[in-house]
Amino acid sequence: MVWEELKLRAEDDYSVDMDITHCGICGSDIHTMDANWGQPNYPVCVGHEIAGMCTRVGKKVTNVRVGDRIGVGAQSGSCHTCKTCTSGNENLCRQKRTGTYNSFWPNGDKSYGGYADKWRGDCRFVFRIPENLSNEVACTFFCAGITTYAPLKRHQVGPDSIVGVMGIGGLGHYGILWAKAMGAKVVGMSHSDKKRELALELGCDEYVVTSDAANLAEYKNEFSHILCTGTSSDFKWETYVPLFRPNGVFINVGLPEWKFPEISPMLLAMSQVSICGSNIGSPAEIEDMLKFAARHNIKPWLQKYPMKEAPKAIEDFKAGKPRFRFVLEN
């Protein structure tokens, strides 16, 4: 990692300029820098949990104004015209999706992220931060927050739900906070007992050690939902499908470098479980999340580093030190 000046994209009628105050560190940043998901288009400026102050708007921008506290997440653009976009699923645009970094704008300019002091992008993926959310807290909502909030809301988690959260980390701790605020009973799930106290402190009602077959068997036919934010490569569907009530939902938001195993068609049919994934969230879902977070005073656990110490923060991130989000601050 080196500091250098990179060129912002060209201005247009929908562009917004931001002076960055905070940027969260996401596992996607590491995967991109280390070329785990393919060869990056170097130089890359990562960071897609960005918050700051709006300093300029194009003439067609109506959703934010100069002086507003604003944020942007992992997606910065879409085509806005395909059936996917016009149905409110811009996050799944197949025509022209612009990632906040390591991507290209329609005019050919490269997109650069938030390990920086300035950002420019499309207002349609920029959001005003509610008054009672600080920038250091709000920035983490724009990737980790929405990645976990959107599928829980979409699959109607509520007071009648029992939600298992697999993986007590950057994503998982958000899943716990959201599910509890939605009124669900929440069960932390991890392969060992070492995160039990953390899970309970975050708000879990119970905790299960997934490597303990007897402990896991206590939850047979119990879960309405399991939110999978991380699991090991020895994962087996036969272990987890029996834990669901009829019509339960297994939601995967983790992106490991290995593939899930095959599932028996008989097991799938006889359990009547739904297996699905979720990709960040649409602009409408992000707006809904911000209102929900402000209303319920959702506060992630985070630790701050000066922006200039980003290389040190990345070292600590790789060493597994986050409890549970690292945030860079200008």
Secondary structure, DSSP 4 states (H G I P E B T S, - for coil): ------PPPPP-TTEEEEEEEEEE--HHHHHHHTTTTS---SS------EEEEEEEE-TT--S--TT-EEEE-SEEE--S-SHHHHTT-GGG-SS--EESSSEE-TTSPEE--SSSSEEEEEGGGEEEPPTTS-HHHHGGGGTHHHHHHHHHHHTT--TT-EEEEE--SHHHHHHHHHHHHTT-EEEEEESSSTTHHHHHHHT-SEEEETT-HHHHHTTTTTEEEEEES---TT--HHHHGGGEEEEEEEEE----SSPPPP--HHHHHHHT-EEEE--S--HHHHHHHHHHHHHHT----EEEEEGGGHHHHHHHHHTT--SSEEEEE-
